[in-house]
Amino acid sequence: MAKERAGSLLIVKVNTDQHQRIAGAMQVQAIPTLMLYKGGALAKRQAGALMRPPARAFVDA
């Protein structure tokens, strides 16, 4: 999805074992957690893994 939407979507993966402060600051309670930001503000959050079609739907909604 990152390649498909290059320039309009940035995907970042954070290793929460190495960066526990970031995980804490973002209130991550489950791995994986998908968080979408728009304009610098949290727009949506989804805990748990998503396959490609539901992930696309989550981002598009």
Secondary structure, DSSP 8 states (H G I E B T S, - for coil): -TTTTTTT-------TTT-HHHHHHTT--SSSEEEEEETTEEEEEEES---HHHHHHHHH-
